[in-house]
């Protein structure tokens, strides 16, 4: 994308944001589209991954790989604990409790000024060169080089996600989505599989959050807020939530529209909201469904 983004009025950082938020939307879709469980709290693990990466560089060690690893571990651990507490809930109750837990992390980050920087965010750090033992590559200050690092990690994460969905675990998750009662009668431990799906979704969200923090060398409590979770849901539904690549397409549409419209009007969210409503009403399979239908004709 960096090679042609300039030609359409974009820039490399915009391409990186598309990939990172696309990964977050696909992570949510692992839970929503393939397990059938709606969470409005996935921004909590996105934000924990973001803060984990930032705090690692600022307070522990100036290492970009270590920051990514710790960010993922922090978000995954939180998802494992919270998922274990709420795995027996369903529907609206599940969605509302995920919001509640997410807002707990948001207010901790908002109020703990001495560590998190509070509403001003965590500053005074930046992504570091890659230390390979025998040499040091000081390339990540270049936006294009960082984009390719993000793209490589995105490819790795999406590859793992695809393998999981094609495995017996993935088939079981789809069975739970289609008919939870029948899956339970067949002897499937439903709560355990929902917990696993929740943890995996949280891990991928945490990876996206760590990369998002490194992209801007900054993070703040908004990366934990439930409205960001709502944006992930919009991206998944907009692109096509029951398809593997749909959320990535939805994220691309959302991010590019946001960037373009916000430079022309403060009411950019109204236009995106209207577009979202039209897609849901007339094209329930999302933008990817539209594209597939056109290609099939």
N, C-alpha and C positions, 0 to 999 in steps of 0.2 A: 504493500500500500504506500509506503513512503515515496515510491517512484512515480506514482500518478496522483497522489492527493493534492499536490500543488496545482496540477492541471485543472482540477475541479473546484479550486478555491479553498482547499483544505490545508492541513499542515500535519507534520509527523506526530505531534502530541495528540491530535484528534484521532489518528489511526490507532495509537496505543490505547487511548480511552475506549475505543470501540472494542478492541480485543479484550481488555481487562473487564469491562462491564458485560461484555458478551459471555465471558467465563462465569461471572457471578450469576447472570440470568440462566445459563445452562445448569449451574449448580442448584439454583432454586427449582428448575424444571425437573431435576432428578427426583426431587421430593414431590412436586406438584403434578407434573405431567406423567411421570412413570410410576408413582406410588399412590397418587390420588389424595395427598394430604396437603392442605393449604397452610403455609406459614407466613405470617407478616413480621417475623422477627429475624430473618436471615441477615439483615444488616448488622445485627449484633456480632455475628461471627466475622463478617466483612470488616467491621470496625475494630474488633479485637485483633484480627490479623494485621490491620493497619497500624494500630498502636503497638502491637508486639514488635513489628519490624522497626518502627521509629524509635522505640525505647531501647531496643537492642543496640542500635548504632549510637544513640546518644549516651546511654548509661552503662552498657556492658562491653561491647567491642565494636570497633569500626569495620564491620564485615558485612557486605551485602548478602552473600549466601547464608550466613548465620542468621541475619535479620529475617530472611524469607522463611527459613526453617522454623525459627522460634515463633514467628507470626502464625504460621500454619499450626504449630503445636498448641499454641494458646487458644486459637479459635476452635480447633478440634476438641480439646479438653473441655471447653465450655459447652460445646454442642453435646458431648457425651454425657455430661452431668445433667444438663437441662433436658435432653432427650429421654434420659432414664426416668426423670420425674413426670414427664407429660405424655409418655408413649401410650398410655391407656385412654387418653382423651381423643375425641373425634369432632369434626365439623367446626362449628363456631367456637366451641370451648377451646379446642386446640389452637385455633388462629388467635383468639384473644389472649390466651396465656403466653403465646410466643411474643406478642406485642408487649405484654407486661414485663417479661424477663428482659427483652431488648431495651425497654425504657429504664430498667434498673441500671444496666451498663451505661446507658446514655447519661443519666444523672450523676453517676460516679465520675465519669470523665468530665462532665460539665462542672462539678463542684470541687474536684481534687486539683486545684490550681497548681499546687506545689510540684506535682508530678506530671500531670497531663497538659498543663498550660491553660486549663479551663476553656472558656469560650474563645479565647484567642488562639487556641490550638498549640500543638507541640512543634516548636521551631528550633533552630540552632543545630541542625544536623543535615546531612545529605548522603546520597548513595555513594558508596566507596568503590575504589578500583578492585578488580578481581585478582586476588593473590593465588597463584597457581603453584606455589612452592619454589619452582625453579625460575619463575619470572612473575612480573606483575603487569596486568593489562589495564591501563588507565583509559578505558574506552567508554565507560558508562556515563560520562558527562555529556557525551554526544547523544542527542535524542534518537537518531537513527539506529545507533548501536544498541541503545536500551530497548528500542522497539523490537529488534530481532531477538534479544534475550527474552522479552515478554512473549513473543510469538513462539519461541522454542518451548517455554514452560507451558504455554497454552496448549500447544500440540501434545505435550506429554500428558497433561491433565485430561484433555479430551480423549486421548487414546485409552487411558485408564478407565475413564467413564464409559467409553464404548465397550470395552472388554467386560466390565462389570454388568452392563445391561444385556450383553449376549450370554452371560454366564447363568447358571441355575438361580443365582441370587436375583439377577435382573428379571428373569422370567417369573420368579415368585412375586417380586414387587408388582409386576404388571397384573398378575392374577389377583393380588390384593386390591389393586385399583379397580379391576373389573367387577369383582364380587368378593368382598371380604368375608361374608358369611360362608360362602362355598369353600373358600381357601381354608377357613378355620375348621370346617367339617372334614377337610382332607388331611387335617393334622398339621397344618402350617402354623408355626409359632408367630402369629401376626404381630404382636407387640415387639418381639425381638427384631423382626425384619423392618418394622417401621423405625425402630431405634437405630438400626444400622443405616437405613436410608437417611435419617436425620443427621447422623454423625458424618457420613460421607458428604452430604450436601454442605454441612458446616465446614468441613475441611477444604472443599473446593472454593467456598466463599471466602475463607480465611486466606487462601492463596491469592485470590483476586484482590482482597483488601491490602495484603502486604505489597503487591505490585503497584496498587493505586497510590499508596503512600510514597513509594520510591519514585513514582512518576513525577510527583510534584514536590518531593522533599518536604512534605507537610502533611499533617493530619489534624483533624479537629472532631468535636463530638457529633457533628452532622453525619459523619461516616457510620455512626451507631443508631441514628434516628430511624423510627419506624417508617417515615415517609420514603426513605431510600429503599426499604423493603418493598413498599408499594410500587416504586419505580421498577424494581426487578420483576414484580408480578406483571406490570404493564408490558415490559419488554417480552416476557415469556408468552403472554397471551397475544400480543401484537404480532409476533413472528409466527406463532403456532405452537401451542404448549404440548401437544402430543407428538411432535416431531423432534428428532434429535437436534437438528440445526436451526429449527425455528427461533429459539430464543436469541441466537447469535444474530440472525437477520433482524429480529425485533430490536435488539440493542443497537445495531447499526443505524436503523431508521430513527430510533429515539434520540441517540446521541448526536447524529448529524442534524436532525431537525432542531434539536435544542440549541446547538451551536449556531445554526443559521438564524433561527427565529429570535433568539435572545439578543442578537446583535442588531435587530431591527425594532423590537418591541418588548416592553416589560411584561406583556400579557402572553408570552410565548406558550405557557402551560395550557392556556385556553385552546389554542390551536391544536396542540398535541392531544388534549382531551377530546376535542371534536373528532380528530382523525381516529383516535382509539375507539370511540363510540361507533363510528361508521364501519370500521373494520369488524367489530364484534357483532354488529347488527346484520351486516350483509355478507361478511366473509369470515364465518366462525372458525375456519381453519387457519386464519392469520395470513400475513403477507406471503409466507412461503407457500401456503396453499394456493394463493392467487397465482404465484409464479409457476407452480407445478401444473395448474390447470391451463395456463397459457401455453406452456411448452408441450402439453399433451394434445393440444388442438392442431 
